[in-house]
Amino acid sequence: MSRTARASVGDVCYHVINRGNARSRVFHKQADYTAFVELIAEACARRSMRVLAYSLMPNHFHLVLFPHHDGDLSRWMQWLMTAHVRRHHRRYGTSGHVWQGRFKAFPIQRDEHLLTVMAYVEQNPLRAGLVQRAQDWPWSSLRLWMNKVRPAFLSDGPVDRSREWLREVNRLESDPQLAVLRQCVHRGAPFGTTSWARRTAIRLGLESAIRPRGRPPKTAEK
């Protein structure tokens, strides 16, 4: 996989992912999920970060973040990951790696592509078969968006959810955009229109993520 946008440019939306080391389970019980959400809130109190969506799964998590300034994403995530690992080792008497490595962050265009990512993130527990309705999973932002009073760390973001958001998240019909999104995650590429993705890749040094895979075609010798 190509390297991700470690420079963490400000005012760019990112889909952030990390998985347990060797894909092992990280969140074992309710208290683990609760503690991680509390750490997200504390991280936002320490350094301002717009959290647009999140979903905590047994062995990984998804975040959609919208940092204000250059470097905010890296510093915010470093504190969150370090604080969580320390808490995990204290709680379970372990040592070594909890996560598979550094987080991966993929830039997202601020239009319907951002809504596609947020829906994908909040839909994760449903697609994994953990619940029958996406809003039944306690450890995602979807349930919070249904409440009139939301936690201070959760931000509206630059693109409004539709009035049919709950129905859209619960719809499991095949979406061509999801296939493109998964490919972007696999390659570490920006998710957006072709022209936007190309400009963003050049801006963030991710050109290798958008290059065609495989060997270039042979040209006939003259």
C-alpha positions as CSV (number, residue, x, y, z in Angstrom):
1,M,0.0,0.0,0.0
2,S,1.2,3.5,-0.8
3,R,2.1,5.8,2.0
4,T,-0.7,7.9,3.3
5,A,-0.9,11.7,3.9
6,R,1.4,11.8,6.9
7,A,1.9,15.5,6.3
8,S,-1.7,16.0,7.5
9,V,-2.5,19.1,5.6
10,G,-5.2,21.3,7.3
11,D,-8.7,21.9,6.0
12,V,-8.7,18.6,4.2
13,C,-11.1,15.8,5.2
14,Y,-9.6,12.4,6.0
15,H,-10.8,8.8,6.3
16,V,-8.6,7.4,9.1
17,I,-8.2,3.7,9.8
18,N,-6.2,1.5,12.1
19,R,-6.4,-2.2,12.8
20,G,-5.3,-4.4,15.7
21,N,-1.9,-6.0,15.4
22,A,-2.2,-9.1,13.2
23,R,-5.9,-8.1,13.0
24,S,-6.4,-9.2,16.5
25,R,-9.3,-8.0,18.7
26,V,-8.6,-4.7,20.4
27,F,-12.0,-3.9,22.0
28,H,-12.9,-6.8,24.2
29,K,-15.8,-5.4,26.3
30,Q,-18.1,-2.4,26.6
31,A,-15.7,-0.6,28.9
32,D,-13.0,-0.7,26.1
33,Y,-15.3,1.0,23.6
34,T,-16.4,3.5,26.1
35,A,-12.9,4.4,27.1
36,F,-11.9,4.9,23.5
37,V,-14.8,7.3,22.8
38,E,-13.8,9.2,26.0
39,L,-10.2,9.4,24.7
40,I,-11.6,10.9,21.4
41,A,-13.4,13.6,23.4
42,E,-10.3,14.3,25.5
43,A,-8.1,14.5,22.4
44,C,-10.5,17.1,21.0
45,A,-10.3,19.0,24.3
46,R,-6.5,19.0,24.1
47,R,-6.3,19.9,20.4
48,S,-9.2,21.1,18.4
49,M,-10.4,18.6,15.8
50,R,-13.6,18.2,13.9
51,V,-14.8,14.7,14.2
52,L,-17.4,14.1,11.5
53,A,-18.1,10.4,11.9
54,Y,-16.6,7.3,13.6
55,S,-17.2,3.6,14.1
56,L,-15.4,1.3,16.5
57,M,-15.3,-2.3,15.5
58,P,-13.9,-5.2,17.5
59,N,-10.5,-5.2,15.8
60,H,-10.4,-1.8,14.1
61,F,-11.8,1.6,13.9
62,H,-12.8,4.2,11.3
63,L,-12.7,8.0,11.8
64,V,-13.7,10.8,9.5
65,L,-11.7,13.9,10.6
66,F,-11.5,17.5,9.4
67,P,-8.4,19.1,10.9
68,H,-8.0,22.9,11.1
69,H,-4.3,23.3,10.5
70,D,-1.3,21.6,9.0
71,G,0.0,18.9,11.3
72,D,-3.1,18.7,13.5
73,L,-4.1,15.3,12.2
74,S,-0.7,13.7,13.0
75,R,-0.5,15.3,16.5
76,W,-4.1,14.5,17.4
77,M,-3.8,10.9,16.3
78,Q,-0.5,10.4,18.0
79,W,-1.9,11.5,21.3
80,L,-5.0,9.3,20.8
81,M,-3.1,6.2,19.9
82,T,-0.5,6.6,22.6
83,A,-3.1,7.2,25.3
84,H,-5.1,4.2,24.2
85,V,-2.2,1.8,24.1
86,R,-1.1,2.9,27.6
87,R,-4.7,2.3,28.8
88,H,-4.9,-1.1,27.1
89,H,-1.6,-2.3,28.6
90,R,-2.7,-1.2,32.1
91,R,-6.1,-2.8,31.8
92,Y,-4.9,-6.2,30.4
93,G,-1.3,-6.4,31.7
94,T,0.1,-6.6,28.2
95,S,3.1,-5.1,26.4
96,G,4.2,-4.6,22.8
97,H,2.1,-3.6,19.8
98,V,-1.7,-3.2,20.1
99,W,-2.2,-1.7,16.6
100,Q,-0.7,-2.9,13.4
101,G,1.3,0.2,13.0
102,R,0.7,3.9,12.3
103,F,-2.8,4.9,11.3
104,K,-3.7,5.3,7.6
105,A,-5.4,8.5,6.4
106,F,-7.0,9.0,3.0
107,P,-8.0,12.5,1.8
108,I,-11.7,12.9,0.8
109,Q,-13.2,15.5,-1.5
110,R,-15.7,17.8,0.3
111,D,-18.8,16.9,-1.7
112,E,-20.9,13.8,-2.1
113,H,-17.7,11.7,-1.8
114,L,-17.5,12.8,1.9
115,L,-21.1,11.7,2.4
116,T,-20.3,8.3,0.9
117,V,-17.4,7.8,3.3
118,M,-19.4,8.9,6.3
119,A,-22.2,6.5,5.4
120,Y,-19.7,3.7,4.8
121,V,-18.1,4.3,8.2
122,E,-21.5,4.3,10.1
123,Q,-22.7,1.3,8.1
124,N,-19.7,-0.9,9.0
125,P,-21.4,-2.7,12.0
126,L,-24.4,-3.5,9.7
127,R,-22.2,-4.8,6.9
128,A,-20.3,-6.9,9.4
129,G,-23.5,-8.5,10.7
130,L,-23.1,-7.2,14.2
131,V,-26.5,-5.6,14.2
132,Q,-29.7,-5.7,12.2
133,R,-30.0,-1.9,12.1
134,A,-26.9,0.4,11.9
135,Q,-28.3,2.7,14.6
136,D,-28.3,-0.3,17.1
137,W,-24.5,-0.3,17.3
138,P,-23.6,1.8,20.3
139,W,-20.1,2.6,19.2
140,S,-20.6,4.7,16.1
141,S,-21.6,8.3,15.5
142,L,-24.9,7.3,13.8
143,R,-26.8,6.9,17.1
144,L,-25.4,10.3,18.3
145,W,-26.6,12.0,15.2
146,M,-30.1,10.8,15.9
147,N,-30.1,12.6,19.3
148,K,-31.0,16.3,19.6
149,V,-28.1,16.8,22.1
150,R,-24.8,15.6,20.7
151,P,-21.4,15.5,22.3
152,A,-19.2,18.6,21.8
153,F,-16.5,16.7,19.9
154,L,-18.9,15.7,17.1
155,S,-18.9,18.3,14.3
156,D,-21.5,18.9,11.5
157,G,-18.8,19.1,8.9
158,P,-18.7,20.9,5.5
159,V,-21.4,18.8,3.8
160,D,-24.9,18.3,5.3
161,R,-26.4,14.9,5.8
162,S,-29.7,14.4,4.0
163,R,-33.0,14.1,5.8
164,E,-33.0,10.4,4.8
165,W,-29.6,9.8,6.3
166,L,-30.7,6.9,8.5
167,R,-32.4,5.1,5.6
168,E,-29.4,5.7,3.4
169,V,-27.0,4.2,6.0
170,N,-29.2,1.2,6.5
171,R,-29.5,0.5,2.7
172,L,-27.1,-2.3,1.7
173,E,-27.7,-2.1,-2.0
174,S,-24.6,-2.3,-4.2
175,D,-23.1,1.1,-4.7
176,P,-20.4,1.6,-7.4
177,Q,-18.9,4.3,-5.3
178,L,-18.2,1.9,-2.5
179,A,-16.1,-0.2,-4.8
180,V,-14.1,2.9,-5.8
181,L,-13.8,3.8,-2.1
182,R,-12.4,0.4,-1.2
183,Q,-9.9,0.6,-4.0
184,C,-8.8,4.0,-2.7
185,V,-8.3,2.6,0.7
186,H,-6.4,-0.4,-0.7
187,R,-4.1,1.9,-2.7
188,G,-3.9,4.8,-0.2
189,A,-5.3,7.1,-2.8
190,P,-7.5,10.3,-2.4
191,F,-11.2,9.6,-2.8
192,G,-13.0,12.1,-5.2
193,T,-13.3,13.0,-8.8
194,T,-10.5,12.0,-11.1
195,S,-9.3,15.6,-11.5
196,W,-9.5,16.4,-7.7
197,A,-7.8,13.1,-6.8
198,R,-4.9,13.9,-9.2
199,R,-4.5,17.5,-7.9
200,T,-4.6,16.3,-4.3
201,A,-2.2,13.4,-4.9
202,I,0.3,15.9,-6.3
203,R,-0.2,18.3,-3.4
204,L,0.3,15.7,-0.8
205,G,3.0,13.6,-2.5
206,L,0.7,10.6,-3.2
207,E,1.3,10.4,-6.9
208,S,2.3,6.7,-6.7
209,A,-1.2,5.9,-5.3
210,I,-2.9,7.0,-8.5
211,R,-0.5,5.5,-11.0
212,P,-1.8,2.5,-13.0
213,R,-0.7,-0.8,-11.6
214,G,1.4,-3.3,-13.5
215,R,4.2,-3.0,-16.0
216,P,3.9,-0.4,-18.7
217,P,3.1,-1.7,-22.2
218,K,6.1,-2.5,-24.4
219,T,6.7,-0.3,-27.3
220,A,7.9,-1.6,-30.6
221,E,11.5,-1.0,-31.4
222,K,12.2,1.2,-34.4
